[in-house]
Amino acid sequence: MLIVKTSAKVPAIIVFGDSSVDAGNNNYIPTIARSNFAPYGRDFNGGKPTGRFSNGRVPTDFISEAFGLRPFIPAYLDPTYNISDFAVGVTFASAGTGYDNATSDVLGVIPFWKELEYYKDYQNKLRAYFGVQKANEIIADALYMTSIGTNDFLENYYTLPRRQLQYNVDQYQDFLIGIVRNFIVNLHGLGARKISLGGLPPMGCMPLERAENVASSNDCVESYNTVAMNFNHKLSYLVMALTKELPGIQLVLSNPYYILLQIVKRPSLYQFDVSGVACCATGMFEMGYACDRYNPLTCTDASKYVFWDAFHPSEKTNYIMSDHLVKTALRKFL
């Protein structure tokens, strides 16, 4: 399906993040932030709901395929996979999480710091399985990807009072940037060299936000989009600073903002019919358990919709975004 495909120079893709790249880790923790039931996954490998928040694959699955690896990246907590599977790709991502620990607390999901602890555990298993030298080569040559941050604003900052009392939105962004910096420094210290830092999407264009934007005829919430753009600018400055600071690092910003905004604003260019509401249920509010198999309003063809549920893109959108990132920010790693 992907146009760009190569023999693997990158031996593995290792993923940290939220529901945009979770492949089912939340199935194995006590939380309501789950999607391991129909109609989720109805277009995934024979209609299997895995815990991916889409009708099919998520972006990192497509990116793995583009790099000549497997067409999907499994969840670290899924007991049907072992270290030999994870050696070519693994995701530690958890739906509902964020950079801020207060964000992961909202739905009781895996905090961002714990994802890094799982990665350390993974390194130990990799060394036990392959031996130290071979494992260290995989660690050094692997591509590390993050996709996280939307929940810090939409689920936490703009929804709950605690952080708003502590910070204005610009200060909150700087607080998050500090967490990102520490994460990259720690990851580099553990041997990672090729790192893709995911930017924020135009989060004001998610159907959930548009549904609540009645005063502006259900258009995108521009204030949220501006916050996402500002945060991405701060991330790009951080990339420049850490590139100078950390020896041997190859750090890029994979920014989905402009490609997703273009898809939302001009859907017909990409053969979509609908961008304002999602495929599942009414397409305005439902995700997770509210998006269930019995809802008669759910669309029959998700490939006509930019969004699958009120918060997450359809598989087709995930493919277009992934293909764009492979040809731009990630091209240097091919």
N, C-alpha and C positions, 0 to 999 in steps of 0.2 A: 504493500500500500504506500509506503514512503518512497519518495523519489530519490532522496539521498541515502545511499546505503554503502557501507564500507566494510572491509575486513578489520577486525578489532585491534586498534592501537591502544585503546582503553580496555583493560581486561574486565572491568566491573564498573557498575554505576551504583553509587551509594547515596541514599536519599533521606533527607530530614525535612519535616514539615507538618502540614495540616491536612484537611480533607481533600485538598487539591491533588495530593500525591499519596494519600493513605490507600493501601491495598487490602486492608482488613485487620490491622492491629487492634482496632477498637472492638472487634468481635470477642477479644480475649480479656477485656477489662470490664468492670461493672459501670457502664455508662449508657445513657439513652442516645448518644451520638453515634448511631449505627446505620448501616445500609445493607446488611447481609440478608436481604429479603427482596422478593419481587415487588415492583417492576424494575428495581435496580439490577443492573447486569443483564438485562434481557437481550442485549446485543453482544455480550461478552462470551466468546468461546462456547457457543451452544446454549446461551441463555442462563449463565450461572451467576447468581448474586454473590459477590466475593467480599463485600464491604467497601468496594470502590464507590464513591459518590458520583456515579454517572450511569448511563445506560450501557456503557462499554468500558473502553480503556481510558486511563488517565494520562496526562502528558508524558510522564517519565516512562511509561510503558512504550510509547511511540519512540521516544528518544533512545531507549535501550535498543530497539529494533534498528533504528537508523545507524547506530554505532556497530552494527553487525553482531549484536548480542541477542538475547532472547526477546520475544515480542511482548513480554510482560516482566515486571519486577515484583517478586513476592514480599509479603509482610513478614517481618522478623519474628513476630509472635505466633505465626501460623505453624502448628505442629506437623503439618503434612510436608513441610520443607525442612532440609537440614543444611549443614554448613557447605556441603558440596554444591547445593543449589544457590545459596547465598554468596558463594565465592564469585559469581558473575553478576550479581545484582541483588540488592536488598533495600527495603524501605523501613525506616523506623518511625515514619510519620503517623500522626494521630489526629483524626478529625476533631475539630473544636479547640485545638491547642493554639498557642501563640508564643511570641518571644517572652511575654510577661507571664510570670507564674500565676498572677491573678486571673489571667485569661483561661488557663487550663483548669483552674479551680471551678469555673462556672459550671462546666458539665462533667467534672471529675475525670478528665482525660490525662494522657501522658504529658507531663510538662516538658518543655524544650530541653532543659538540662538533663532530664532522664533519657531523652533520645540519645544524647551524647554518651551517657553511661552504658546504654545498650550497645553503642558502637564500640566502646572499650571491651565489652564482653565478647562482641563479634571478633575483634582483633585477636583476643586470646584463643578463641575457637579456630580461627584461621591459622594461627601459628601451630596449634596442636595438630591440625589436619595436614598442613602442607610442609611444616618445618619453618623455622624462623626466616631463612633467606627468601624462599619463594613467597611466603606470606608478606614479607616486607616489600617485595617487588610489586605485588598486587596493591598493597596499601599506597605505595608511592605513585603508581601509574593509574589508579582508579580515578574516575570522575565523580566528584562529590557535588550533589545538588541540593539546594534548599528551596522550598516554596512555602512561605509562611508570612503572617503579618496582618492579613485581612481581619481575622477574628479579634486581634488586639484593639482594633477600632470599632468594628460593628457589633461585636458580642460583649466587649468590655467597656472601652472608653466612652462611647456614645450611649451606652445602655445602663451602665451602673454608675453610682455617684463617686465611688472611692477615688479613682484616678483623676476625675475632673476636679475634685477638691484639692488634689495635690499639684496638678500640672495644667497649664493651658495646652492646647493641642500641639503647639510647636515644641514645648518642653517635653511633652510625652514622647514625641518622635525622637528627640535627643536621648531620652531615657532608653528607648528601644534600640537606638543605634549603638549605645554603650553595650547592650546585651549582644548584639550582632558582632561587634568588635571582639568581645571576649570569646565568643563562640569560634570565630575564624582563627583567632590566635591559638586557642586550645586545640582546634582541629589540626592546624599546621604543626603544633607541638607534638601531636600524635602521629605525624608522618604524612598527612595529606598535602598534596601540592597543586592538584588541578581542581579548582573549586568554582562552581557557578552559584552565585547568590541570586535568588529569585526576587524580582521586584513585585510591587503590588499591582493588581489589575485595576481597571476603572470601577472601583467598588460601588460607586453611586449608580452604576448601570445594571446592577443585579436586580432581577425582577422583584425581589422582596423590597428593596429600597425604592424602586419605581412605584410599586403598589401603594406605598405609604406617602408618596410625593404628590398628593392629590392637588395641592395648590398650584403646581406647575404642570397640570395635565398629564401626570404620570410619566414625565420625562426623567432622564437621569438626574440624580442629586448632585449638582455641580460642586457643592462644597466638599462632598466626600471624594469626588474625583480630584479636586485640587489638593486635598490632603495626600492622596495616593501619589500624585505627581511630585509634590514636595518631598515626600518620604523617599521616593525613587532618586531624586536629586541628591539627597543626603547619602543614600546608599552608594551612588556613583562617586561621591567624594571620598567615602570610606574605602572603596575599591582602590582609588588612586593612592590614598595614604598607606594602606596595608601592602600594596604592591611594592612601595619603596621600603617598607619597614621589615617585611618578612622574607628572608632569603629563599630563593628558588620557587616562590609561589607564583602560580598562574591563576589569577583571580579575575573573573568576569561577572558583569551584571547581566543576567537574563531577564529582560524587561518585557513582560507581556502586555503592558499598558496600551501601547499604540495599536498593535495588531488587533487586540480584542475590542478596543474602541471603534476601530474601523469596521470590524465585523458587525458590531451592534448598530452603528450609524448607517452602514450601507450593506445590509444583509444580502441583497439580491446579487451583489458582486461575487458572493461565495455560494450562490444557489440555496440560500435560506429564505424561508417565507416569513418567519416570525422571530423578532428579537426582543420585543417588549415584555412578553410573558413566557413562561417555561412550558415544557411538554407535560410535566406531571400534574395531575389534578387541575385546579383552576389556573395553575402556572404563576400565581401571585405570591402565595405565602408558604406553600407546602415543601417540606424537605424531611428526610429521615422518616420516622414512623408515620408522619402525616401524608407521606407520599406512598400509598399502599396499593396493592394489586387490584383491590376492589373498586377503586375510584373510576367511575364511568367517564369522567372528563379527560382522563389521560390520553394524549395523542397516540395515533397508531404508528407514525413515522417520525422518530426523533431527529432524523437527519434534516428535517425541514425547520428545526428549531435551534437557535443559538444556545439556549439554556435547556438543560434537562430538568432540573428542579429550581426552586426559587433562589438558589445560592450557587449552583454548580453548572458549568457548561456541559453541553452534550458531547458525546464521543467525537463527532465530526468537528466541533469547535476545538476540542483538545488536540485533534490531529493537525488542524490548520495552524494553531499556535505553536505546537511542537516543531512542525516542519519549518516554520519561520525562524524559531530559535536555533534549530540545527544549522540553518543556512546563514545565520548572522552571529550571534554571541558565541555559540558553541563550535563554530566552524574550525577554530584554531586547534581544537582537540581531536578532530577527525583524523 
